[in-house]
Amino acid sequence: MLMTTPPTISDREVVLEVRHLYKSFGDNHVLKDFNLELYRGENLVVLGKSGSGKSVLIKCIIGLMHPEQGEIQVLAKNVIGLNKEQLDQMRTRVGFLFQSNALYDSMTVRENLEFPLRRHGRDKSHSEVNDLVMEALVNVGLPHTVDMMPSELSGGMRKRIALARTMILKPEIMLYDEPTTGLDPITSREINDLILKVQEIYKTSSIIISHDMGCVKYTANRVALLVDGRCFASGSYADLQKHPDSAVKGFFQ
């Protein structure tokens, strides 16, 4: 049975740390002295308005964007100082679920899931690869889609397949970029359930970028509020509901 509320996190080991991060696009200062910690085993939701810099933050963490200033430690590695080869190695331990899913339309579901195993040089037999593919599909509830094309799948199914492809390398950290955007309420709830299932099965530590309050309430062990380029407040969903500042209250009304 899936959990209906996120588990309590007692282990306080930091697996990801952002310190004094600045990122601008011309005169648009998106991140301004942003600070954040992710603890082992927790789901941390970064909440903010559209255009507040949430996706910029997650792309800096994974090394797709380069900040002007600051430090990003991921599993004891400074992302900003890594070369391309080191970044690729780090990304095998950090899964990234794109908002667009980023499936390869010309590949079957099986081929999409096999791709990261081939790309990262995992020396596995055909049987071992097949077992990993089917395990990942079972965990997202879609083993019957293995030979289908992405165009044959619904939006929610494509999201699940994209997550299965990310989880096939069994990353220690997951980064979700707006996982419920564009989905109907029932499918959104299914994706939220799946985020909790991934946390339970794979023992992942996750950052979830969202402005969907249903997703925030359902999946978060802790919430960090991004306002005016910085981490304005953090705590449990219940804590922030009771926060006295109007900048926080506006999200919970």
C-alpha positions in Angstrom: 0.0 0.0 0.0 1.3 3.5 -0.9 1.9 6.0 1.9 -0.6 8.8 2.0 1.7 11.1 4.0 5.5 11.5 3.7 7.5 9.7 6.3 9.2 11.6 9.2 12.9 12.1 8.5 15.1 11.5 11.5 18.5 11.1 9.7 20.0 14.6 9.4 23.0 13.8 7.1 23.3 16.5 4.5 23.6 15.1 0.9 23.2 18.4 -1.0 24.0 21.9 0.0 23.6 25.2 -1.8 25.5 28.2 -0.3 25.3 31.9 -1.3 24.1 31.2 -4.8 23.7 34.0 -7.3 22.4 33.7 -10.9 21.3 36.5 -13.2 20.2 36.9 -16.8 21.3 40.4 -17.7 19.5 42.8 -15.3 17.2 40.0 -14.0 18.7 38.8 -10.7 16.9 35.4 -10.3 18.9 33.9 -7.4 20.3 36.3 -4.8 22.3 34.7 -1.9 20.2 31.5 -2.0 20.9 28.8 0.6 19.5 25.3 1.0 20.3 21.9 2.5 18.8 18.5 1.5 18.9 15.8 4.2 19.3 12.1 3.4 16.0 10.4 2.8 13.8 13.5 2.7 11.5 15.0 0.1 12.2 18.7 0.1 9.8 20.8 -2.0 11.1 24.2 -3.3 7.9 26.3 -3.6 7.7 29.6 -5.4 5.6 31.5 -7.9 6.0 30.9 -11.6 9.2 32.7 -12.8 10.7 32.9 -9.3 13.8 30.9 -10.2 12.9 27.4 -9.1 13.9 25.7 -12.4 17.0 27.8 -12.6 18.0 26.5 -9.2 17.6 22.9 -10.2 19.5 23.4 -13.4 22.4 24.9 -11.5 22.4 21.9 -9.1 22.6 19.5 -12.0 25.3 21.6 -13.8 23.1 22.6 -16.8 23.5 26.3 -15.8 26.4 28.1 -14.2 25.9 30.6 -11.4 27.9 33.7 -11.1 28.7 33.1 -7.5 28.2 30.5 -4.7 28.8 26.8 -4.0 26.8 23.7 -4.7 27.9 20.5 -2.9 26.3 17.3 -4.1 27.3 14.1 -2.4 30.4 15.9 -1.1 31.4 17.1 -4.6 31.4 20.8 -5.6 29.4 20.8 -8.8 30.7 24.2 -10.0 34.2 22.9 -10.1 33.5 19.7 -12.0 34.6 19.1 -15.6 32.3 17.4 -18.2 33.5 13.9 -17.4 33.1 14.5 -13.6 29.7 16.0 -14.2 28.6 12.9 -16.2 29.8 10.7 -13.4 28.0 12.7 -10.8 24.8 12.6 -12.8 24.7 8.8 -12.6 24.0 9.3 -8.9 21.5 12.2 -9.3 18.3 11.6 -11.3 16.6 14.5 -13.1 12.9 14.3 -14.1 12.4 17.0 -16.7 9.1 18.9 -16.8 8.8 17.9 -20.5 9.7 14.2 -19.7 12.4 14.3 -22.5 11.6 10.8 -23.9 13.0 9.8 -27.2 10.0 9.7 -29.6 11.8 7.4 -32.1 12.6 4.7 -29.4 10.3 2.2 -27.8 9.7 2.3 -24.0 12.3 -0.5 -23.7 14.9 1.4 -25.7 14.3 4.6 -23.7 15.0 2.7 -20.5 18.0 0.9 -21.9 19.6 4.1 -23.1 21.0 5.4 -19.8 22.5 1.9 -19.1 24.2 1.9 -22.5 25.3 5.5 -22.2 27.0 5.2 -18.8 28.8 2.0 -19.8 27.2 -0.4 -17.4 28.7 -3.8 -18.4 25.6 -5.9 -18.1 24.3 -8.9 -20.1 21.1 -8.7 -22.2 19.3 -10.6 -19.5 20.5 -8.3 -16.8 19.4 -5.2 -18.8 16.0 -6.7 -19.4 15.6 -7.5 -15.7 16.4 -3.9 -14.8 14.0 -2.5 -17.5 11.1 -4.7 -16.2 11.9 -3.9 -12.6 11.7 -0.2 -13.3 8.5 -0.6 -15.3 6.9 -2.7 -12.5 7.8 0.0 -10.0 5.9 2.6 -11.9 3.0 0.3 -12.7 3.5 0.0 -16.5 5.2 -3.3 -17.4 2.7 -3.8 -20.3 4.1 -0.7 -22.1 7.6 -2.1 -22.6 7.3 -2.4 -26.4 5.1 0.7 -27.0 6.1 4.0 -28.4 5.9 7.3 -26.4 3.2 8.6 -28.9 1.0 5.7 -27.8 1.0 6.8 -24.1 -1.0 9.3 -22.2 0.7 12.3 -20.5 0.6 10.6 -17.1 2.1 7.4 -18.6 4.9 9.3 -20.3 5.7 10.9 -17.0 5.9 7.5 -15.3 8.1 6.1 -18.1 10.4 9.1 -17.8 10.7 8.5 -14.0 11.3 4.8 -14.7 14.2 5.7 -17.1 15.7 8.0 -14.4 15.4 5.4 -11.7 17.0 2.6 -13.7 20.4 3.8 -12.6 19.2 3.8 -8.9 20.3 7.4 -8.2 20.8 8.5 -4.6 19.2 11.9 -5.2 16.2 12.8 -7.3 15.4 16.2 -8.8 11.8 16.7 -10.0 11.0 19.8 -12.1 7.3 20.6 -11.8 6.2 16.9 -11.9 2.5 17.5 -12.0 2.4 20.5 -14.4 -0.2 20.0 -17.1 -1.7 16.9 -15.6 -5.4 16.4 -14.5 -6.1 16.1 -10.8 -6.4 12.3 -10.8 -3.2 11.8 -12.7 -1.4 14.4 -10.5 -2.4 12.4 -7.5 -1.0 9.3 -9.1 2.3 11.0 -9.8 2.4 12.3 -6.2 1.8 8.7 -5.0 4.7 7.6 -7.2 7.1 10.2 -5.8 6.4 8.7 -2.3 6.8 5.2 -3.6 10.2 6.1 -5.2 11.2 7.5 -1.8 10.1 4.3 0.0 11.6 1.8 -2.5 14.8 3.5 -3.5 15.5 5.5 -0.3 16.1 8.6 -2.4 16.7 12.1 -1.2 14.7 14.4 -3.4 14.2 18.1 -4.3 10.8 18.7 -5.9 10.2 22.0 -7.7 6.6 22.9 -7.7 3.9 25.6 -7.3 1.2 23.0 -7.2 0.0 23.1 -3.5 -1.5 19.6 -3.7 1.9 18.2 -4.7 3.6 20.3 -2.0 1.2 19.1 0.8 1.2 15.5 -0.3 4.9 14.8 -1.0 6.9 17.2 1.2 8.7 16.3 4.4 9.9 19.9 4.4 9.2 23.0 2.3 11.6 25.8 1.3 10.0 29.0 0.0 11.8 30.8 -2.8 10.9 34.5 -2.7 12.9 37.4 -4.2 15.8 35.1 -5.1 16.4 33.7 -1.7 15.2 31.0 0.7 12.7 33.1 2.5 11.4 30.5 4.9 11.6 26.7 5.4 9.8 24.1 7.6 7.0 21.5 7.4 3.9 22.3 5.4 2.0 22.8 8.8 4.7 25.1 10.1 4.6 27.4 7.0 0.8 27.4 7.2 1.1 29.1 10.5 3.9 31.5 9.5 3.2 35.1 10.5 4.7 36.8 7.4 2.3 37.8 4.6 4.8 36.7 1.9 4.4 33.1 3.3 0.7 33.2 4.1 -0.1 34.1 0.5 0.9 30.6 -0.6 -1.3 28.8 1.9 -4.6 30.8 1.7 
